[in-house]
Amino acid sequence: MSGKPKSKSTKTSAAAEQIKQKAKTAPDTSKKGESPLADAESALEAGEAFLDEPDDVPLGVVEPSPVELEAIEEKAQVDVVDEVPLAVSNDPVRMYLREIGQIALLKPHQEIWLATQRETDIYLKDLQARLSEQGKRVSTKKKNADTLNALLSSLREIWSAVRQNCRRLKLDAPDLSALIDEAKQTCRTLLPAGSSYLYQFLAHAGWINLEGRTGAALAGHLFDVFILLHLLPDPTLDIIRTEWIKRQKLPSMRRLKT
């Protein structure tokens, strides 16, 4: 006896033969005008249809509709696309665009901070070069003292110009203590968290829409003040801040030198 499974045609023939035998021996219970053989043939067709179904489909499982099959295929395609890694490119332009796209853009006040820090180095080098041309060789201590005096003189002169421009434009003078606090923060951290008082003041004054030389001069002088505040040491800034809060004035040069 062979161990091979019976083929579908063999199963169909055997089932059909059994149905025919039962049809011949079954009692005549059909209604008038109907043939028992017709019932047998219908049963035979049903049996063949059942046997024609795939053997690997479990009983009670409903096959998905065409719409459901289409949805399953679309989801499978999406999953495959998501798993595809990014292509590696040796093109420097593509690499730059891909990397720069992952970095958040700077805010306007952050651009001001970075520009101020860059200009601070340029301003200090230019000031020291001018001081070197004016005198002979001096000690480091004398050079530092001359640099500090020059910074304080420039701050007094430029701050006076800021206040004059504000009066001409009918604006309140900016808060020098707030500018000092902002300068200290940007000296300690490249891009500190929080907003910028300098930018808020200029935005409130409508500096972009300011017309004439006075408006442009006000913005330029404020940037110069911010640069000078970056260059002054903290003890000097603390004296200036305290005097401003008390009297709304800059301290005298004599007090700053002590």
Secondary structure per residue as TSV (DSSP state, phi and psi in degrees):
chain	resnum	aa	ss	phi	psi
A	1	M	-	360.0	126.3
A	2	S	-	-75.9	145.5
A	3	G	-	-91.2	3.1
A	4	K	S	-73.8	142.4
A	5	P	-	-69.7	147.8
A	6	K	-	-69.4	142.6
A	7	S	-	-75.3	169.1
A	8	K	H	-64.7	-38.1
A	9	S	H	-64.9	-37.3
A	10	T	H	-65.7	-42.6
A	11	K	H	-63.9	-39.3
A	12	T	H	-65.3	-43.4
A	13	S	H	-65.1	-42.5
A	14	A	H	-64.3	-43.3
A	15	A	H	-66.2	-39.0
A	16	A	H	-65.2	-40.0
A	17	E	H	-64.6	-40.4
A	18	Q	H	-64.4	-41.6
A	19	I	H	-64.3	-40.1
A	20	K	H	-64.1	-42.3
A	21	Q	H	-62.3	-42.5
A	22	K	H	-65.8	-33.9
A	23	A	H	-66.8	-35.3
A	24	K	H	-73.0	-37.4
A	25	T	H	-91.8	-10.1
A	26	A	S	-71.3	144.1
A	27	P	-	-67.5	156.6
A	28	D	-	-81.8	94.2
A	29	T	-	-109.9	9.3
A	30	S	-	-74.7	158.7
A	31	K	-	-74.1	167.1
A	32	K	T	-64.9	133.6
A	33	G	T	89.9	-4.6
A	34	E	-	-111.7	146.4
A	35	S	-	-102.7	133.3
A	36	P	H	-60.0	-29.8
A	37	L	H	-66.1	-33.2
A	38	A	H	-64.5	-40.6
A	39	D	H	-64.4	-38.9
A	40	A	H	-64.7	-41.7
A	41	E	H	-65.2	-37.4
A	42	S	H	-64.5	-41.6
A	43	A	H	-64.7	-37.6
A	44	L	H	-62.4	-43.5
A	45	E	H	-64.2	-39.4
A	46	A	H	-64.7	-39.8
A	47	G	H	-65.2	-40.8
A	48	E	H	-66.6	-38.2
A	49	A	H	-63.9	-38.0
A	50	F	H	-67.1	-39.8
A	51	L	H	-72.4	-22.4
A	52	D	T	-77.2	-11.7
A	53	E	S	-69.0	151.2
A	54	P	-	-60.5	141.4
A	55	D	T	-73.1	-21.3
A	56	D	T	-91.5	5.2
A	57	V	S	-93.6	115.6
A	58	P	-	-65.5	154.4
A	59	L	T	-67.7	141.9
A	60	G	T	85.9	-3.9
A	61	V	-	-93.4	126.5
A	62	V	-	-95.0	127.0
A	63	E	-	-68.7	144.1
A	64	P	-	-67.2	151.5
A	65	S	-	-75.1	166.0
A	66	P	H	-56.9	-36.8
A	67	V	H	-65.1	-42.5
A	68	E	H	-65.5	-38.5
A	69	L	H	-62.5	-40.4
A	70	E	H	-64.2	-40.0
A	71	A	H	-65.3	-38.3
A	72	I	H	-65.1	-41.2
A	73	E	H	-64.7	-40.9
A	74	E	H	-63.5	-41.7
A	75	K	H	-64.3	-37.9
A	76	A	H	-64.4	-37.9
A	77	Q	H	-66.7	-39.9
A	78	V	H	-63.7	-41.8
A	79	D	H	-62.1	-38.2
A	80	V	H	-67.0	-40.8
A	81	V	H	-64.7	-39.0
A	82	D	H	-65.9	-28.3
A	83	E	H	-85.1	-8.0
A	84	V	S	-75.9	123.0
A	85	P	-	-71.4	158.7
A	86	L	-	-66.3	138.7
A	87	A	-	-70.7	138.6
A	88	V	-	-85.7	127.4
A	89	S	-	-119.3	142.3
A	90	N	-	-97.3	0.9
A	91	D	-	-73.4	117.8
A	92	P	H	-62.2	-33.2
A	93	V	H	-66.8	-45.1
A	94	R	H	-64.0	-40.8
A	95	M	H	-63.3	-41.4
A	96	Y	H	-64.8	-45.1
A	97	L	H	-63.9	-37.6
A	98	R	H	-67.4	-40.8
A	99	E	H	-72.8	-42.1
A	100	I	H	-69.0	-25.1
A	101	G	T	-70.3	-15.1
A	102	Q	T	-93.5	-1.7
A	103	I	S	-106.4	132.1
A	104	A	-	-68.8	143.0
A	105	L	-	-70.9	150.7
A	106	L	-	-73.8	146.2
A	107	K	-	-81.4	160.6
A	108	P	H	-55.8	-43.1
A	109	H	H	-70.3	-27.2
A	110	Q	H	-69.8	-35.1
A	111	E	H	-64.2	-37.9
A	112	I	H	-63.3	-43.0
A	113	W	H	-60.4	-46.4
A	114	L	H	-65.7	-40.2
A	115	A	H	-65.4	-37.8
A	116	T	H	-64.9	-43.5
A	117	Q	H	-65.4	-35.5
A	118	R	H	-69.0	-42.0
A	119	E	H	-70.7	-24.0
A	120	T	H	-62.2	-44.4
A	121	D	H	-63.6	-41.6
A	122	I	H	-64.9	-42.5
A	123	Y	H	-63.5	-43.7
A	124	L	H	-65.3	-43.5
A	125	K	H	-63.2	-40.4
A	126	D	H	-67.1	-40.0
A	127	L	H	-64.7	-44.7
A	128	Q	H	-65.3	-34.3
A	129	A	H	-66.6	-40.1
A	130	R	H	-67.9	-37.9
A	131	L	H	-67.1	-35.8
A	132	S	H	-66.5	-34.1
A	133	E	H	-72.1	-26.7
A	134	Q	H	-78.3	-28.6
A	135	G	S	-134.1	178.2
A	136	K	-	-83.7	-171.8
A	137	R	-	-64.2	131.5
A	138	V	-	-129.5	166.6
A	139	S	-	-71.2	163.2
A	140	T	H	-62.6	-39.0
A	141	K	H	-63.1	-44.1
A	142	K	H	-65.9	-37.4
A	143	K	H	-65.6	-41.3
A	144	N	H	-66.0	-38.5
A	145	A	H	-65.7	-41.9
A	146	D	H	-64.3	-39.4
A	147	T	H	-64.3	-43.7
A	148	L	H	-63.4	-43.6
A	149	N	H	-62.6	-39.1
A	150	A	H	-67.1	-38.5
A	151	L	H	-65.3	-42.7
A	152	L	H	-67.1	-39.5
A	153	S	H	-64.2	-41.8
A	154	S	H	-65.6	-40.1
A	155	L	H	-62.4	-43.8
A	156	R	H	-63.2	-42.7
A	157	E	H	-67.5	-46.3
A	158	I	H	-72.6	-36.1
A	159	W	H	-64.7	-36.3
A	160	S	H	-62.4	-38.5
A	161	A	H	-67.4	-35.8
A	162	V	H	-60.6	-46.1
A	163	R	H	-67.1	-37.4
A	164	Q	H	-64.6	-43.0
A	165	N	H	-64.0	-37.9
A	166	C	H	-64.3	-39.5
A	167	R	H	-65.2	-38.9
A	168	R	H	-66.6	-34.7
A	169	L	T	-90.4	3.0
A	170	K	T	58.9	47.3
A	171	L	-	-118.5	149.8
A	172	D	-	-71.9	143.5
A	173	A	-	-65.5	146.4
A	174	P	-	-67.1	160.6
A	175	D	-	-83.4	110.3
A	176	L	H	-66.3	-34.0
A	177	S	H	-64.6	-37.0
A	178	A	H	-67.3	-37.2
A	179	L	H	-65.9	-38.0
A	180	I	H	-64.7	-44.2
A	181	D	H	-60.6	-41.4
A	182	E	H	-67.0	-38.8
A	183	A	H	-64.7	-39.3
A	184	K	H	-63.7	-41.7
A	185	Q	H	-63.5	-44.5
A	186	T	H	-72.9	-18.9
A	187	C	H	-76.1	-34.6
A	188	R	H	-80.5	-35.8
A	189	T	-	-130.8	138.7
A	190	L	S	-60.8	-49.9
A	191	L	S	-132.6	84.8
A	192	P	-	-67.9	156.2
A	193	A	S	-73.8	152.2
A	194	G	S	107.9	179.9
A	195	S	-	-93.6	-179.9
A	196	S	-	-118.1	123.2
A	197	Y	H	-66.7	-38.0
A	198	L	H	-59.7	-47.9
A	199	Y	H	-66.8	-39.6
A	200	Q	H	-63.8	-39.0
A	201	F	H	-64.0	-47.1
A	202	L	H	-65.0	-38.4
A	203	A	H	-67.2	-40.2
A	204	H	H	-65.0	-35.8
A	205	A	T	-77.3	-6.8
A	206	G	T	66.9	44.6
A	207	W	G	-62.8	-26.9
A	208	I	G	-68.4	-33.3
A	209	N	G	-97.5	4.6
A	210	L	-	-68.2	128.9
A	211	E	-	-104.3	152.7
A	212	G	H	88.2	175.4
A	213	R	H	-72.4	-27.4
A	214	T	H	-66.5	-44.3
A	215	G	H	-63.8	-44.5
A	216	A	H	-64.9	-37.2
A	217	A	H	-66.3	-39.2
A	218	L	H	-60.0	-47.8
A	219	A	H	-62.6	-43.7
A	220	G	H	-64.2	-41.6
A	221	H	H	-66.7	-37.3
A	222	L	H	-64.6	-39.3
A	223	F	H	-64.6	-38.3
A	224	D	H	-64.8	-40.7
A	225	V	H	-61.0	-42.3
A	226	F	H	-63.6	-38.0
A	227	I	H	-65.3	-43.4
A	228	L	H	-64.2	-38.9
A	229	L	H	-64.4	-31.2
A	230	H	H	-66.1	-31.8
A	231	L	H	-87.9	-19.5
A	232	L	S	-78.5	143.8
A	233	P	-	-69.7	158.0
A	234	D	H	-59.6	-42.8
A	235	P	H	-59.2	-38.8
A	236	T	H	-67.8	-40.3
A	237	L	H	-63.8	-36.4
A	238	D	H	-65.1	-40.0
A	239	I	H	-64.7	-44.3
A	240	I	H	-63.6	-42.9
A	241	R	H	-63.7	-44.2
A	242	T	H	-63.6	-43.4
A	243	E	H	-66.1	-37.1
A	244	W	H	-67.1	-41.5
A	245	I	H	-64.8	-36.0
A	246	K	H	-78.4	-45.5
A	247	R	H	-122.6	-4.3
A	248	Q	S	59.2	37.2
A	249	K	S	-140.1	163.1
A	250	L	-	-82.7	144.0
A	251	P	-	-68.7	160.0
A	252	S	-	-69.0	158.2
A	253	M	H	-64.3	-33.3
A	254	R	H	-62.4	-42.2
A	255	R	H	-69.2	-37.1
A	256	L	H	-69.0	-28.2
A	257	K	H	-81.2	-19.0
A	258	T	-	-77.6	360.0
